[in-house]
Amino acid sequence: MGRSRRRPQRPVPAPSTRGRLVVVFLLLLLSVLGLAGRLFWLQVIQGHALAQQARSRQAPSTRSVAIRRPIVDRQGEVLAWDEMRVRIWAHPVYFQFPGDRDGQRRSAAEVSQRLAPVLNRPAADLEQRLSGQGSSIRLLEHLSLEKGERVEALGISGIDVEVYPQRRYPQGELFANVVGFLNLERQPQAGLELSRNTQLQQGERSPWRLGAGSGAMLPVNTLSMGAITDDAMQLQLSLDARLQRAAYGALSAAMEQWTATQGAVMVMDVQNGELLALASQPSFDPGRFWQANPRHFRGWPVEDLYEPGSTFKPVNLAIALEEGVIHGNSTVHDTGSVVVESWTLHNNRNQVHGVITMPQVLQVSSNVGMVKTMSRLSRQRYWQWLHKLEIEQAPDTDLPGATAGQLKSLQVFRSNPIHAATASFGQGIALTPLKLLQLHAALANGGWLVRPHVVQGLRNRNAMAATPRLPQRKRIFQEASTATVRNWMAAATRLAQAPGAGLQPRPVAGKSGTSQKARHGGYDPDTVTTSFVAHLPTDQPRFVVLAVLDEPRGEETYGTTVALPVAYRVIDSIMALDNLLPARGGAG
């Protein structure tokens, strides 16, 4: 018998080895489950949020290039709008012509030869640009939509057409201080572009394309020429471009004639506070803002304070009427000067007028008459009236940058009579031209304080879609008092002779002002601010016109010689545009 052979038996793993295998298996299983869980979390739970985050990183400029609504005047004339322009991007790695099937990439020279006649550029220049470094090349920009359409029609793979908005200001300097401007990154910097930024952007979308993390533009989702549509909504203003041109032209001529440092002309509807004109200088071209002095970006009639001088006298007379210290037939003895404490106050050129009526006080602009008239009122009560007029509050307006005026505290005003004396003829208090316009509107409309504003609302092509809610009017004077003051102003305007230039009277109730400017703790007699304010027509006024020219140079620089002719030219334009007033030469 042969010997039987035993099969060798496999060694049985020791208990410790088996445990290690189980641990390794479990670790691998946990890793796979963890990876699957992480993928589920990213793809399902956080998928939407991560997609939004990716889009925001791919298109970082979406907000800055969002299409903005146009700004138009009350007649629909365009003041600011987004013109659609074209930018050409090149991605050389994708260069192919329509019909190419071999997958071979076209050269920069071949692509340049096809683009050159469409872009009207030398092929050699285009080839040089296309041969540059980078996978995404900004080839050309600021092109018309027509050229963009022609480039798109070529169908060259790797050549993308980007449509983007460029803000245009067709009126140039005319509305710059009101409308404002966008900087090169399309961020609003001043005016309504800044203060109404949300309203101008609301509901808009961006034409910007996607970009890679490296900053290169991705050749996907490029907007076609037909993808951009004009938005029907417009921000409509109360300003009238026709009247604005007339005001700006009259102001420009006076600024040049008198070498004034700055000037403004404003026209406001006294019933609802709508501004129909707000022209100011110095101005700038918002389409070339980088060429301007940054100080010119400010709307100084809304932001800068000045002492109104004699144009404030009608307001003071309304206060005196309200308090019953004067009446329709009151007179005052003008002795040419008046002593207040240790101060001696004079009329212009030290003129003595004797016993004069209130219309004559306005006609000759008697400082002494005003000091004596307002001294019949206690200083505390006088201050309370100035406080009621909201002198030290910023006017409630939609114009950005509105500034509060300056009024001495009650304690200071009451303790020294000189403050009340100078306030009686419009010095020692400071306000903006806009605030003075608001106060004269109250005299013209029967005593109501209305909100000065320029925005009528959002309008589509057919009707107003959204109108801002205006605050309720606030009564500050009784109608009888304002009617008396208007009659006095009209009588004073008829009596006054406008010197120079052969100016004929207009049917308005007006008042001129010439206020010295405070310098180095005192007043400089050679540096003045001239102004003229008018209510028209005299019977049931509809408009207030204010012209202000600061620091005119020359002889005889008064409100009647410098500012009045500017206001009269604007009044003539109102008569011609809306047929509100009788023909020139009529008396109101």
Summary of the structure (lengths in Angstrom):
residues: 588
radius of gyration: 36.5
end to end distance: 153.1
largest distance: 165.3
contacts: 1889
relative contact order: 0.10
helix: 40%
strand: 22%
